[in-house]
Amino acid sequence: MKNKTAVIFGGSGAIGSETARTLAREGAHVYLAARHQDKLDRIANEIRAAGGTVDTWVIDALDEQSIHEQTAKLAQQAGGIDIVVNATGFMHNQGKSLAELSLAEFKQGFDPFLTALFNISKAVTPYMGGDRSGVMITVVAPAATMAMPNHLGHIVGCAGIEAFVRALASELGPKNIRVVGVRSHAITGAVEAGSYTGELFTIKAQSMGLTVDQFLEGAAQSTVLKRLPTLAQVAELVTFLASEHAGAMTGTVVNVTAGATH
């Protein structure tokens, strides 16, 4: 990762910040992008204290004009972009049946996720690839291949993200840009690290008469390995996929669900 420029959207969240630490540890110059400067500053200070190189960048991935303008400025400053990680997340409904679900709640399961992915991809692509290989990595929940009730919007959103990864990879491959997805289950340590999924899992756990810890333990027991992936494992995987060791991987989604999906 030495001398690589890595931009992490959702960089103040649990997955984004842990990935930033790992990429910085390996020598990348990390740009953290998120909506709140105070959260970005906290993560950036931790990375600098550990000897990493990091800058912060306040951006709303749903604001198409702003993300294009600010990405152009960043790319000019950095001299191009090598690695892009999409770790953005948005609150959405999980738990209502079709009869209870409004159209707005249904769309919340995919609309912001796909909008952010589209905006990020379109904004960064002009500054990647060519003589210097580029890679775009998106972290996605595991629901795309699952058949479970009361998750209509969420399942559609996850399936859409995975389809987007494959389609974009075919378009950007000739430009020397790889596009890869990381399909992760619920992640051990993410709630404690401040992930928005803490709020989501609280709602689901309460509806089942459980605590969040009990809910996550049930999720762990539903996997083949009887445990969930950890934040460190997901961050290390993203770092591997961003490296030349994974230089022949594109148009695919890497499964890190502990065997919950195939």
DAGI-V205960 format. One record per run of one state. SS is the DSSP state (H for helix, E for strand, - for the rest). FROM is the first residue (numbers start at 1). LEN is the number of residues. If there is no record, write none. Layout:
{{SS FROM LEN} {SS FROM LEN}}
//
This chain:
{{- 1 4} {E 5 5} {- 10 4} {H 14 12} {- 26 3} {E 29 6} {- 35 2} {H 37 13} {- 50 3} {E 53 6} {- 59 5} {H 64 15} {- 79 4} {E 83 4} {- 87 16} {H 103 6} {- 109 2} {H 111 15} {- 126 3} {E 129 1} {- 130 2} {E 132 1} {- 133 1} {E 134 8} {H 142 4} {- 146 6} {H 152 24} {- 176 1} {E 177 8} {- 185 3} {E 188 1} {- 189 8} {H 197 11} {- 208 4} {H 212 10} {- 222 8} {E 230 1} {H 231 12} {- 243 1} {H 244 3} {- 247 5} {E 252 5} {- 257 6}}
//
